[in-house]
Amino acid sequence: MSKKMKKIPFWILITALAFLFLVPMIYAIYNSLLPLDKVNKLVSPSEFTLENYKNLFENYPVFTWFKNTILVTVLTLAGELFTALTAGYALAKLRFPGRNVCFMIVLVTLMIPFQVLLTPLYIMVSDLGWNDTITGLVVPFLLNTLYVFMARQYYVTIPSDILEAAKIDGLGSIGSYIKIVLPLSKPIIATITIFNFVQSWNAYLVPSTFVSSEENFVLVVGLNTLKDTYFNRLNLTMAGVVVICIPILVLFLLLQKQLIRGIASDGIKG
């Protein structure tokens, strides 16, 4: 049996799994294009309509929710990329007193459930006057120790000989990082970007707890109020689901190669 023939069962399994994961998205797209009386029924493509999307954008402040979501996601992503990459590099390659203690603190914080921190975090945000503001959704989440850990583990695999050679050439720690390490960080940057984007874009618990006014809602919270208002209008709810998912799918398609490298690669081995 040829190698190609041996791979056929593998590809059949992969295709079946891919279809299985796509079923919910196909279901959402299909029903979002149907009139209410045709929901969950097989119909001709001639009966598809964009009326649900038109209704969604004309009757609800979806663009405002989009703006808020993009603002929160971009600012949080920028902050977490900066803190994760710099802290991860410091813990992996720099020598300073207490480095191991700092790394142990990072590991310990990974074991604390976020729900335990939600109440004190809410009290802190309220005391600072950031309740019901975009600031309250961004500033407390500019550091994520999971991403610090991921960056540290990635940078450990980069040979120290490269950095030593950079120092001989006259580059300091910052110069070595910017000119040598950062260009090699594309896989971990893509991985953190996708993970953080999905987490921030789909966040519901914190935005629904910290924000109460409709003009400050993020997309998930705003569309969830739509679901509560029109629970029986499944087609309108599915239109909202599709609107939420599109940016995540686009980002994944753009960064999928780097994401795979970030997950599968052990870094650069000397």
PyRosetta script that sets phi, psi and omega in degrees:
from pyrosetta import init, pose_from_sequence

init()
pose = pose_from_sequence("MSKKMKKIPFWILITALAFLFLVPMIYAIYNSLLPLDKVNKLVSPSEFTLENYKNLFENYPVFTWFKNTILVTVLTLAGELFTALTAGYALAKLRFPGRNVCFMIVLVTLMIPFQVLLTPLYIMVSDLGWNDTITGLVVPFLLNTLYVFMARQYYVTIPSDILEAAKIDGLGSIGSYIKIVLPLSKPIIATITIFNFVQSWNAYLVPSTFVSSEENFVLVVGLNTLKDTYFNRLNLTMAGVVVICIPILVLFLLLQKQLIRGIASDGIKG")
pose.set_psi(1, 130.5)
pose.set_omega(1, -178.8)
pose.set_phi(2, -70.1)
pose.set_psi(2, 162.7)
pose.set_omega(2, 179.9)
pose.set_phi(3, -62.2)
pose.set_psi(3, -36.5)
pose.set_omega(3, 179.4)
pose.set_phi(4, -64.7)
pose.set_psi(4, -39.7)
pose.set_omega(4, 179.4)
pose.set_phi(5, -66.1)
pose.set_psi(5, -37.1)
pose.set_omega(5, 179.3)
pose.set_phi(6, -65.2)
pose.set_psi(6, -27.1)
pose.set_omega(6, -177.7)
pose.set_phi(7, -83.9)
pose.set_psi(7, -10.6)
pose.set_omega(7, -176.8)
pose.set_phi(8, -58.6)
pose.set_psi(8, -47.9)
pose.set_omega(8, 178.0)
pose.set_phi(9, -59.5)
pose.set_psi(9, -36.7)
pose.set_omega(9, 178.8)
pose.set_phi(10, -62.5)
pose.set_psi(10, -46.3)
pose.set_omega(10, -178.3)
pose.set_phi(11, -68.9)
pose.set_psi(11, -33.6)
pose.set_omega(11, 175.8)
pose.set_phi(12, -63.3)
pose.set_psi(12, -43.6)
pose.set_omega(12, 179.0)
pose.set_phi(13, -63.5)
pose.set_psi(13, -45.0)
pose.set_omega(13, 179.9)
pose.set_phi(14, -62.1)
pose.set_psi(14, -42.9)
pose.set_omega(14, 179.8)
pose.set_phi(15, -63.6)
pose.set_psi(15, -42.2)
pose.set_omega(15, 179.1)
pose.set_phi(16, -63.6)
pose.set_psi(16, -42.2)
pose.set_omega(16, 179.0)
pose.set_phi(17, -65.7)
pose.set_psi(17, -41.2)
pose.set_omega(17, 178.8)
pose.set_phi(18, -61.1)
pose.set_psi(18, -44.1)
pose.set_omega(18, 178.5)
pose.set_phi(19, -63.3)
pose.set_psi(19, -40.1)
pose.set_omega(19, -179.8)
pose.set_phi(20, -60.6)
pose.set_psi(20, -42.4)
pose.set_omega(20, 179.6)
pose.set_phi(21, -72.2)
pose.set_psi(21, -24.8)
pose.set_omega(21, -178.8)
pose.set_phi(22, -83.6)
pose.set_psi(22, -17.5)
pose.set_omega(22, -175.9)
pose.set_phi(23, -53.8)
pose.set_psi(23, -47.8)
pose.set_omega(23, 179.9)
pose.set_phi(24, -60.0)
pose.set_psi(24, -38.8)
pose.set_omega(24, -179.8)
pose.set_phi(25, -69.2)
pose.set_psi(25, -41.0)
pose.set_omega(25, 177.3)
pose.set_phi(26, -61.9)
pose.set_psi(26, -41.6)
pose.set_omega(26, 178.2)
pose.set_phi(27, -60.4)
pose.set_psi(27, -44.3)
pose.set_omega(27, -179.0)
pose.set_phi(28, -65.4)
pose.set_psi(28, -45.9)
pose.set_omega(28, -179.2)
pose.set_phi(29, -63.3)
pose.set_psi(29, -44.7)
pose.set_omega(29, -177.9)
pose.set_phi(30, -60.0)
pose.set_psi(30, -50.9)
pose.set_omega(30, -177.1)
pose.set_phi(31, -72.0)
pose.set_psi(31, -24.6)
pose.set_omega(31, 177.8)
pose.set_phi(32, -69.8)
pose.set_psi(32, -16.6)
pose.set_omega(32, -178.6)
pose.set_phi(33, -99.8)
pose.set_psi(33, 7.5)
pose.set_omega(33, -175.0)
pose.set_phi(34, -110.2)
pose.set_psi(34, 150.1)
pose.set_omega(34, 168.2)
pose.set_phi(35, -65.9)
pose.set_psi(35, 161.6)
pose.set_omega(35, -173.8)
pose.set_phi(36, -60.0)
pose.set_psi(36, -37.7)
pose.set_omega(36, -176.6)
pose.set_phi(37, -76.4)
pose.set_psi(37, -6.2)
pose.set_omega(37, 179.9)
pose.set_phi(38, -107.4)
pose.set_psi(38, 0.9)
pose.set_omega(38, -176.8)
pose.set_phi(39, -59.9)
pose.set_psi(39, 137.4)
pose.set_omega(39, 179.3)
pose.set_phi(40, 64.5)
pose.set_psi(40, 22.7)
pose.set_omega(40, 175.8)
pose.set_phi(41, -122.3)
pose.set_psi(41, 149.1)
pose.set_omega(41, 175.7)
pose.set_phi(42, -79.5)
pose.set_psi(42, 121.7)
pose.set_omega(42, -177.9)
pose.set_phi(43, -131.5)
pose.set_psi(43, 168.3)
pose.set_omega(43, 176.6)
pose.set_phi(44, -74.6)
pose.set_psi(44, 146.0)
pose.set_omega(44, 177.0)
pose.set_phi(45, -56.7)
pose.set_psi(45, -21.1)
pose.set_omega(45, 179.5)
pose.set_phi(46, -65.7)
pose.set_psi(46, -17.9)
pose.set_omega(46, -179.9)
pose.set_phi(47, -92.8)
pose.set_psi(47, -1.4)
pose.set_omega(47, 177.1)
pose.set_phi(48, -65.2)
pose.set_psi(48, 145.5)
pose.set_omega(48, -179.6)
pose.set_phi(49, -145.4)
pose.set_psi(49, 151.6)
pose.set_omega(49, 176.1)
pose.set_phi(50, -99.1)
pose.set_psi(50, 14.3)
pose.set_omega(50, -176.3)
pose.set_phi(51, -61.6)
pose.set_psi(51, -34.3)
pose.set_omega(51, 179.8)
pose.set_phi(52, -64.0)
pose.set_psi(52, -41.6)
pose.set_omega(52, 178.8)
pose.set_phi(53, -68.7)
pose.set_psi(53, -39.4)
pose.set_omega(53, 177.0)
pose.set_phi(54, -61.2)
pose.set_psi(54, -45.3)
pose.set_omega(54, 178.0)
pose.set_phi(55, -60.6)
pose.set_psi(55, -42.3)
pose.set_omega(55, -177.5)
pose.set_phi(56, -62.0)
pose.set_psi(56, -46.5)
pose.set_omega(56, -174.9)
pose.set_phi(57, -82.1)
pose.set_psi(57, -24.6)
pose.set_omega(57, -178.8)
pose.set_phi(58, -84.9)
pose.set_psi(58, -32.3)
pose.set_omega(58, -171.9)
pose.set_phi(59, -104.5)
pose.set_psi(59, -4.5)
pose.set_omega(59, -178.6)
pose.set_phi(60, -136.7)
pose.set_psi(60, 150.8)
pose.set_omega(60, -177.2)
pose.set_phi(61, -77.0)
pose.set_psi(61, 56.1)
pose.set_omega(61, -175.7)
pose.set_phi(62, -64.5)
pose.set_psi(62, -37.7)
pose.set_omega(62, -179.9)
pose.set_phi(63, -64.6)
pose.set_psi(63, -37.2)
pose.set_omega(63, 176.2)
pose.set_phi(64, -65.1)
pose.set_psi(64, -42.8)
pose.set_omega(64, 178.1)
pose.set_phi(65, -64.5)
pose.set_psi(65, -38.1)
pose.set_omega(65, 176.0)
pose.set_phi(66, -61.1)
pose.set_psi(66, -46.9)
pose.set_omega(66, -178.8)
pose.set_phi(67, -60.0)
pose.set_psi(67, -45.8)
pose.set_omega(67, 179.5)
pose.set_phi(68, -62.0)
pose.set_psi(68, -42.6)
pose.set_omega(68, -178.5)
pose.set_phi(69, -65.4)
pose.set_psi(69, -44.0)
pose.set_omega(69, 179.0)
pose.set_phi(70, -63.3)
pose.set_psi(70, -42.9)
pose.set_omega(70, 179.8)
pose.set_phi(71, -61.6)
pose.set_psi(71, -49.2)
pose.set_omega(71, 179.8)
pose.set_phi(72, -62.6)
pose.set_psi(72, -44.5)
pose.set_omega(72, -176.7)
pose.set_phi(73, -65.8)
pose.set_psi(73, -46.5)
pose.set_omega(73, -177.7)
pose.set_phi(74, -65.8)
pose.set_psi(74, -45.8)
pose.set_omega(74, -179.0)
pose.set_phi(75, -66.1)
pose.set_psi(75, -42.0)
pose.set_omega(75, 178.5)
pose.set_phi(76, -64.9)
pose.set_psi(76, -42.4)
pose.set_omega(76, 179.2)
pose.set_phi(77, -62.0)
pose.set_psi(77, -45.5)
pose.set_omega(77, -180.0)
pose.set_phi(78, -60.9)
pose.set_psi(78, -44.7)
pose.set_omega(78, -179.9)
pose.set_phi(79, -65.2)
pose.set_psi(79, -43.9)
pose.set_omega(79, -177.1)
pose.set_phi(80, -72.4)
pose.set_psi(80, -32.4)
pose.set_omega(80, 174.0)
pose.set_phi(81, -63.5)
pose.set_psi(81, -46.0)
pose.set_omega(81, -178.8)
pose.set_phi(82, -62.7)
pose.set_psi(82, -50.0)
pose.set_omega(82, -177.1)
pose.set_phi(83, -68.5)
pose.set_psi(83, -39.3)
pose.set_omega(83, -178.2)
pose.set_phi(84, -67.6)
pose.set_psi(84, -45.5)
pose.set_omega(84, -176.5)
pose.set_phi(85, -69.4)
pose.set_psi(85, -44.0)
pose.set_omega(85, -178.5)
pose.set_phi(86, -70.6)
pose.set_psi(86, -44.8)
pose.set_omega(86, 179.4)
pose.set_phi(87, -66.8)
pose.set_psi(87, -40.7)
pose.set_omega(87, 178.8)
pose.set_phi(88, -63.0)
pose.set_psi(88, -40.2)
pose.set_omega(88, 177.8)
pose.set_phi(89, -65.7)
pose.set_psi(89, -42.9)
pose.set_omega(89, 179.6)
pose.set_phi(90, -62.1)
pose.set_psi(90, -43.8)
pose.set_omega(90, -179.1)
pose.set_phi(91, -69.8)
pose.set_psi(91, -25.8)
pose.set_omega(91, -176.9)
pose.set_phi(92, -89.2)
pose.set_psi(92, -38.2)
pose.set_omega(92, -167.8)
pose.set_phi(93, -121.9)
pose.set_psi(93, -20.1)
pose.set_omega(93, -178.5)
pose.set_phi(94, -93.0)
pose.set_psi(94, 147.2)
pose.set_omega(94, 178.3)
pose.set_phi(95, -106.7)
pose.set_psi(95, 118.1)
pose.set_omega(95, 178.8)
pose.set_phi(96, -153.2)
pose.set_psi(96, 153.9)
pose.set_omega(96, -179.2)
pose.set_phi(97, -61.1)
pose.set_psi(97, 133.4)
pose.set_omega(97, 177.7)
pose.set_phi(98, 85.4)
pose.set_psi(98, 10.3)
pose.set_omega(98, -178.5)
pose.set_phi(99, -61.4)
pose.set_psi(99, -45.5)
pose.set_omega(99, -179.3)
pose.set_phi(100, -65.7)
pose.set_psi(100, -35.7)
pose.set_omega(100, 177.3)
pose.set_phi(101, -64.2)
pose.set_psi(101, -43.1)
pose.set_omega(101, 178.3)
pose.set_phi(102, -60.9)
pose.set_psi(102, -40.8)
pose.set_omega(102, 179.5)
pose.set_phi(103, -66.9)
pose.set_psi(103, -36.9)
pose.set_omega(103, 177.3)
pose.set_phi(104, -65.1)
pose.set_psi(104, -37.3)
pose.set_omega(104, 177.5)
pose.set_phi(105, -63.4)
pose.set_psi(105, -40.9)
pose.set_omega(105, 177.0)
pose.set_phi(106, -59.3)
pose.set_psi(106, -44.7)
pose.set_omega(106, -179.3)
pose.set_phi(107, -65.2)
pose.set_psi(107, -39.6)
pose.set_omega(107, -179.0)
pose.set_phi(108, -65.6)
pose.set_psi(108, -41.5)
pose.set_omega(108, -178.6)
pose.set_phi(109, -65.1)
pose.set_psi(109, -25.5)
pose.set_omega(109, 177.8)
pose.set_phi(110, -67.8)
pose.set_psi(110, -20.6)
pose.set_omega(110, -177.2)
pose.set_phi(111, -90.5)
pose.set_psi(111, -5.3)
pose.set_omega(111, -177.9)
pose.set_phi(112, -91.0)
pose.set_psi(112, 120.1)
pose.set_omega(112, 177.7)
pose.set_phi(113, -60.9)
pose.set_psi(113, 138.1)
pose.set_omega(113, -177.4)
pose.set_phi(114, -62.6)
pose.set_psi(114, -32.1)
pose.set_omega(114, -178.9)
pose.set_phi(115, -59.3)
pose.set_psi(115, -29.3)
pose.set_omega(115, 178.2)
pose.set_phi(116, -67.5)
pose.set_psi(116, -31.6)
pose.set_omega(116, -176.5)
pose.set_phi(117, -88.9)
pose.set_psi(117, -11.3)
pose.set_omega(117, -171.9)
pose.set_phi(118, -62.4)
pose.set_psi(118, -45.7)
pose.set_omega(118, -177.7)
pose.set_phi(119, -64.6)
pose.set_psi(119, -51.7)
pose.set_omega(119, 177.1)
pose.set_phi(120, -61.9)
pose.set_psi(120, -32.8)
pose.set_omega(120, 177.7)
pose.set_phi(121, -66.4)
pose.set_psi(121, -40.6)
pose.set_omega(121, 178.2)
pose.set_phi(122, -63.9)
pose.set_psi(122, -42.0)
pose.set_omega(122, 179.3)
pose.set_phi(123, -63.8)
pose.set_psi(123, -42.0)
pose.set_omega(123, 179.5)
pose.set_phi(124, -63.4)
pose.set_psi(124, -44.8)
pose.set_omega(124, 179.1)
pose.set_phi(125, -63.0)
pose.set_psi(125, -41.0)
pose.set_omega(125, 178.3)
pose.set_phi(126, -64.3)
pose.set_psi(126, -42.0)
pose.set_omega(126, 179.8)
pose.set_phi(127, -64.1)
pose.set_psi(127, -30.4)
pose.set_omega(127, 179.1)
pose.set_phi(128, -83.4)
pose.set_psi(128, -4.7)
pose.set_omega(128, -179.5)
pose.set_phi(129, 77.7)
pose.set_psi(129, 20.8)
pose.set_omega(129, -178.2)
pose.set_phi(130, -99.5)
pose.set_psi(130, 5.3)
pose.set_omega(130, 179.5)
pose.set_phi(131, -66.4)
pose.set_psi(131, 139.8)
pose.set_omega(131, -178.4)
pose.set_phi(132, 61.2)
pose.set_psi(132, 37.9)
pose.set_omega(132, 175.8)
pose.set_phi(133, -136.2)
pose.set_psi(133, 159.6)
pose.set_omega(133, 175.7)
pose.set_phi(134, -66.6)
pose.set_psi(134, -34.0)
pose.set_omega(134, 179.2)
pose.set_phi(135, -56.8)
pose.set_psi(135, -41.4)
pose.set_omega(135, -179.7)
pose.set_phi(136, -66.7)
pose.set_psi(136, -20.0)
pose.set_omega(136, 177.7)
pose.set_phi(137, -90.6)
pose.set_psi(137, -11.2)
pose.set_omega(137, -175.3)
pose.set_phi(138, -108.6)
pose.set_psi(138, -58.8)
pose.set_omega(138, -170.0)
pose.set_phi(139, -56.1)
pose.set_psi(139, -44.6)
pose.set_omega(139, -178.4)
pose.set_phi(140, -68.1)
pose.set_psi(140, -8.7)
pose.set_omega(140, -173.2)
pose.set_phi(141, -120.9)
pose.set_psi(141, 27.5)
pose.set_omega(141, 178.2)
pose.set_phi(142, -82.9)
pose.set_psi(142, -3.6)
pose.set_omega(142, 176.7)
pose.set_phi(143, -134.7)
pose.set_psi(143, 129.6)
pose.set_omega(143, 176.4)
pose.set_phi(144, -129.4)
pose.set_psi(144, 114.8)
pose.set_omega(144, -174.5)
pose.set_phi(145, -66.1)
pose.set_psi(145, -22.3)
pose.set_omega(145, 176.0)
pose.set_phi(146, -63.2)
pose.set_psi(146, -43.0)
pose.set_omega(146, -179.9)
pose.set_phi(147, -71.4)
pose.set_psi(147, -32.7)
pose.set_omega(147, 173.7)
pose.set_phi(148, -60.6)
pose.set_psi(148, -45.2)
pose.set_omega(148, 178.6)
pose.set_phi(149, -62.0)
pose.set_psi(149, -45.4)
pose.set_omega(149, -179.9)
pose.set_phi(150, -61.1)
pose.set_psi(150, -44.2)
pose.set_omega(150, -180.0)
pose.set_phi(151, -65.5)
pose.set_psi(151, -42.1)
pose.set_omega(151, 179.6)
pose.set_phi(152, -60.3)
pose.set_psi(152, -45.0)
pose.set_omega(152, 180.0)
pose.set_phi(153, -64.6)
pose.set_psi(153, -33.2)
pose.set_omega(153, 178.1)
pose.set_phi(154, -70.8)
pose.set_psi(154, -43.7)
pose.set_omega(154, -176.3)
pose.set_phi(155, -71.0)
pose.set_psi(155, -25.3)
pose.set_omega(155, 177.0)
pose.set_phi(156, -59.2)
pose.set_psi(156, -31.8)
pose.set_omega(156, -175.9)
pose.set_phi(157, -79.2)
pose.set_psi(157, -10.9)
pose.set_omega(157, 178.6)
pose.set_phi(158, -78.5)
pose.set_psi(158, 125.0)
pose.set_omega(158, -176.9)
pose.set_phi(159, -59.2)
pose.set_psi(159, 133.0)
pose.set_omega(159, 178.5)
pose.set_phi(160, -67.6)
pose.set_psi(160, -20.0)
pose.set_omega(160, 179.5)
pose.set_phi(161, -60.4)
pose.set_psi(161, -34.5)
pose.set_omega(161, 179.0)
pose.set_phi(162, -63.7)
pose.set_psi(162, -42.2)
pose.set_omega(162, -179.3)
pose.set_phi(163, -71.0)
pose.set_psi(163, -36.3)
pose.set_omega(163, 176.9)
pose.set_phi(164, -63.9)
pose.set_psi(164, -40.6)
pose.set_omega(164, 177.7)
pose.set_phi(165, -63.7)
pose.set_psi(165, -36.4)
pose.set_omega(165, 178.2)
pose.set_phi(166, -65.5)
pose.set_psi(166, -38.6)
pose.set_omega(166, 178.4)
pose.set_phi(167, -65.5)
pose.set_psi(167, -38.7)
pose.set_omega(167, 177.4)
pose.set_phi(168, -62.3)
pose.set_psi(168, -34.0)
pose.set_omega(168, 178.7)
pose.set_phi(169, -78.8)
pose.set_psi(169, -0.4)
pose.set_omega(169, 175.1)
pose.set_phi(170, 99.4)
pose.set_psi(170, 7.7)
pose.set_omega(170, 178.9)
pose.set_phi(171, -87.8)
pose.set_psi(171, 135.9)
pose.set_omega(171, 174.7)
pose.set_phi(172, -83.7)
pose.set_psi(172, -171.3)
pose.set_omega(172, -178.1)
pose.set_phi(173, -62.5)
pose.set_psi(173, -43.3)
pose.set_omega(173, -179.4)
pose.set_phi(174, -68.5)
pose.set_psi(174, -44.4)
pose.set_omega(174, 179.3)
pose.set_phi(175, -62.7)
pose.set_psi(175, -40.4)
pose.set_omega(175, 178.9)
pose.set_phi(176, -63.7)
pose.set_psi(176, -39.7)
pose.set_omega(176, -179.2)
pose.set_phi(177, -66.8)
pose.set_psi(177, -47.3)
pose.set_omega(177, -175.3)
pose.set_phi(178, -67.5)
pose.set_psi(178, -43.8)
pose.set_omega(178, -172.3)
pose.set_phi(179, -88.4)
pose.set_psi(179, -24.6)
pose.set_omega(179, -175.2)
pose.set_phi(180, -116.7)
pose.set_psi(180, -53.1)
pose.set_omega(180, -173.3)
pose.set_phi(181, -73.6)
pose.set_psi(181, -44.7)
pose.set_omega(181, -176.3)
pose.set_phi(182, -58.7)
pose.set_psi(182, -44.2)
pose.set_omega(182, 176.9)
pose.set_phi(183, -61.5)
pose.set_psi(183, -24.5)
pose.set_omega(183, 178.7)
pose.set_phi(184, -86.5)
pose.set_psi(184, -0.9)
pose.set_omega(184, -173.1)
pose.set_phi(185, -95.3)
pose.set_psi(185, 7.5)
pose.set_omega(185, -176.1)
pose.set_phi(186, -55.8)
pose.set_psi(186, -43.5)
pose.set_omega(186, 179.7)
pose.set_phi(187, -61.3)
pose.set_psi(187, -45.2)
pose.set_omega(187, -178.8)
pose.set_phi(188, -71.6)
pose.set_psi(188, -32.2)
pose.set_omega(188, 176.1)
pose.set_phi(189, -64.5)
pose.set_psi(189, -44.3)
pose.set_omega(189, 179.2)
pose.set_phi(190, -64.4)
pose.set_psi(190, -40.0)
pose.set_omega(190, -179.7)
pose.set_phi(191, -63.7)
pose.set_psi(191, -49.2)
pose.set_omega(191, 179.4)
pose.set_phi(192, -64.0)
pose.set_psi(192, -38.6)
pose.set_omega(192, -179.7)
pose.set_phi(193, -59.7)
pose.set_psi(193, -48.8)
pose.set_omega(193, -178.6)
pose.set_phi(194, -66.6)
pose.set_psi(194, -46.5)
pose.set_omega(194, -180.0)
pose.set_phi(195, -60.1)
pose.set_psi(195, -46.6)
pose.set_omega(195, -177.9)
pose.set_phi(196, -69.2)
pose.set_psi(196, -39.5)
pose.set_omega(196, -179.7)
pose.set_phi(197, -61.7)
pose.set_psi(197, -46.6)
pose.set_omega(197, 179.7)
pose.set_phi(198, -63.1)
pose.set_psi(198, -43.2)
pose.set_omega(198, -179.3)
pose.set_phi(199, -63.8)
pose.set_psi(199, -46.1)
pose.set_omega(199, -177.8)
pose.set_phi(200, -72.4)
pose.set_psi(200, -41.4)
pose.set_omega(200, -177.0)
pose.set_phi(201, -65.6)
pose.set_psi(201, -37.1)
pose.set_omega(201, -176.9)
pose.set_phi(202, -95.6)
pose.set_psi(202, 2.7)
pose.set_omega(202, -175.9)
pose.set_phi(203, -60.9)
pose.set_psi(203, 131.5)
pose.set_omega(203, 178.1)
pose.set_phi(204, -124.7)
pose.set_psi(204, -42.3)
pose.set_omega(204, -173.7)
pose.set_phi(205, -59.2)
pose.set_psi(205, -52.7)
pose.set_omega(205, -177.8)
pose.set_phi(206, -68.3)
pose.set_psi(206, -50.5)
pose.set_omega(206, 179.9)
pose.set_phi(207, -60.4)
pose.set_psi(207, -37.5)
pose.set_omega(207, 179.7)
pose.set_phi(208, -71.9)
pose.set_psi(208, -22.8)
pose.set_omega(208, 179.3)
pose.set_phi(209, -87.2)
pose.set_psi(209, -39.7)
pose.set_omega(209, -173.0)
pose.set_phi(210, -88.9)
pose.set_psi(210, -19.4)
pose.set_omega(210, -173.8)
pose.set_phi(211, -121.1)
pose.set_psi(211, 135.8)
pose.set_omega(211, -178.2)
pose.set_phi(212, -123.8)
pose.set_psi(212, -18.9)
pose.set_omega(212, -178.1)
pose.set_phi(213, -93.4)
pose.set_psi(213, 140.9)
pose.set_omega(213, -174.6)
pose.set_phi(214, -60.8)
pose.set_psi(214, -34.5)
pose.set_omega(214, -177.1)
pose.set_phi(215, -70.4)
pose.set_psi(215, -14.8)
pose.set_omega(215, 178.2)
pose.set_phi(216, -106.1)
pose.set_psi(216, 4.7)
pose.set_omega(216, 178.3)
pose.set_phi(217, -63.6)
pose.set_psi(217, 145.2)
pose.set_omega(217, 166.4)
pose.set_phi(218, -89.1)
pose.set_psi(218, 173.1)
pose.set_omega(218, -170.2)
pose.set_phi(219, -61.5)
pose.set_psi(219, -44.3)
pose.set_omega(219, -177.3)
pose.set_phi(220, -63.2)
pose.set_psi(220, -43.4)
pose.set_omega(220, -179.7)
pose.set_phi(221, -67.4)
pose.set_psi(221, -43.6)
pose.set_omega(221, 179.9)
pose.set_phi(222, -61.9)
pose.set_psi(222, -45.7)
pose.set_omega(222, -179.6)
pose.set_phi(223, -70.9)
pose.set_psi(223, -25.0)
pose.set_omega(223, 175.7)
pose.set_phi(224, -69.9)
pose.set_psi(224, -34.0)
pose.set_omega(224, 174.2)
pose.set_phi(225, -66.6)
pose.set_psi(225, -32.9)
pose.set_omega(225, 175.3)
pose.set_phi(226, -63.0)
pose.set_psi(226, -42.3)
pose.set_omega(226, 178.8)
pose.set_phi(227, -61.7)
pose.set_psi(227, -41.2)
pose.set_omega(227, -179.8)
pose.set_phi(228, -66.9)
pose.set_psi(228, -33.2)
pose.set_omega(228, -179.0)
pose.set_phi(229, -75.9)
pose.set_psi(229, -41.3)
pose.set_omega(229, -176.5)
pose.set_phi(230, -122.7)
pose.set_psi(230, 59.6)
pose.set_omega(230, -176.9)
pose.set_phi(231, -62.9)
pose.set_psi(231, -29.8)
pose.set_omega(231, -178.0)
pose.set_phi(232, -83.3)
pose.set_psi(232, -10.4)
pose.set_omega(232, 179.8)
pose.set_phi(233, -95.4)
pose.set_psi(233, 78.1)
pose.set_omega(233, -175.5)
pose.set_phi(234, -62.0)
pose.set_psi(234, -34.7)
pose.set_omega(234, -178.4)
pose.set_phi(235, -64.4)
pose.set_psi(235, -39.2)
pose.set_omega(235, 178.0)
pose.set_phi(236, -69.3)
pose.set_psi(236, -40.1)
pose.set_omega(236, 177.4)
pose.set_phi(237, -63.1)
pose.set_psi(237, -41.5)
pose.set_omega(237, 179.3)
pose.set_phi(238, -67.3)
pose.set_psi(238, -32.2)
pose.set_omega(238, 174.8)
pose.set_phi(239, -62.0)
pose.set_psi(239, -40.6)
pose.set_omega(239, 176.3)
pose.set_phi(240, -63.9)
pose.set_psi(240, -39.1)
pose.set_omega(240, 178.4)
pose.set_phi(241, -62.1)
pose.set_psi(241, -43.0)
pose.set_omega(241, 180.0)
pose.set_phi(242, -64.2)
pose.set_psi(242, -42.6)
pose.set_omega(242, 179.6)
pose.set_phi(243, -59.4)
pose.set_psi(243, -39.8)
pose.set_omega(243, 179.5)
pose.set_phi(244, -67.8)
pose.set_psi(244, -39.4)
pose.set_omega(244, -171.6)
pose.set_phi(245, -77.8)
pose.set_psi(245, -29.4)
pose.set_omega(245, -173.4)
pose.set_phi(246, -55.4)
pose.set_psi(246, -50.2)
pose.set_omega(246, -179.4)
pose.set_phi(247, -59.8)
pose.set_psi(247, -35.9)
pose.set_omega(247, 179.8)
pose.set_phi(248, -67.4)
pose.set_psi(248, -42.0)
pose.set_omega(248, 178.9)
pose.set_phi(249, -63.5)
pose.set_psi(249, -41.9)
pose.set_omega(249, 179.3)
pose.set_phi(250, -62.3)
pose.set_psi(250, -46.1)
pose.set_omega(250, -179.9)
pose.set_phi(251, -62.5)
pose.set_psi(251, -42.5)
pose.set_omega(251, 179.6)
pose.set_phi(252, -62.5)
pose.set_psi(252, -42.0)
pose.set_omega(252, 179.6)
pose.set_phi(253, -63.8)
pose.set_psi(253, -33.8)
pose.set_omega(253, -179.4)
pose.set_phi(254, -74.5)
pose.set_psi(254, -33.2)
pose.set_omega(254, -171.8)
pose.set_phi(255, -114.2)
pose.set_psi(255, 11.1)
pose.set_omega(255, -172.6)
pose.set_phi(256, -63.0)
pose.set_psi(256, -36.4)
pose.set_omega(256, -178.7)
pose.set_phi(257, -65.2)
pose.set_psi(257, -45.1)
pose.set_omega(257, 179.1)
pose.set_phi(258, -67.0)
pose.set_psi(258, -35.3)
pose.set_omega(258, 178.5)
pose.set_phi(259, -62.4)
pose.set_psi(259, -44.6)
pose.set_omega(259, 179.9)
pose.set_phi(260, -63.0)
pose.set_psi(260, -40.5)
pose.set_omega(260, 177.5)
pose.set_phi(261, -64.4)
pose.set_psi(261, -40.2)
pose.set_omega(261, -178.5)
pose.set_phi(262, -65.4)
pose.set_psi(262, -34.4)
pose.set_omega(262, -179.1)
pose.set_phi(263, -82.5)
pose.set_psi(263, -41.4)
pose.set_omega(263, -172.9)
pose.set_phi(264, -87.0)
pose.set_psi(264, -25.9)
pose.set_omega(264, -174.3)
pose.set_phi(265, -82.9)
pose.set_psi(265, 146.4)
pose.set_omega(265, 173.4)
pose.set_phi(266, -93.6)
pose.set_psi(266, 10.6)
pose.set_omega(266, -178.0)
pose.set_phi(267, 92.8)
pose.set_psi(267, -155.7)
pose.set_omega(267, -178.4)
pose.set_phi(268, -100.4)
pose.set_psi(268, 123.2)
pose.set_omega(268, -178.1)
pose.set_phi(269, -108.6)
pose.set_psi(269, 127.5)
pose.set_omega(269, -179.9)
pose.set_phi(270, -87.9)
pose.dump_pdb("model.pdb")
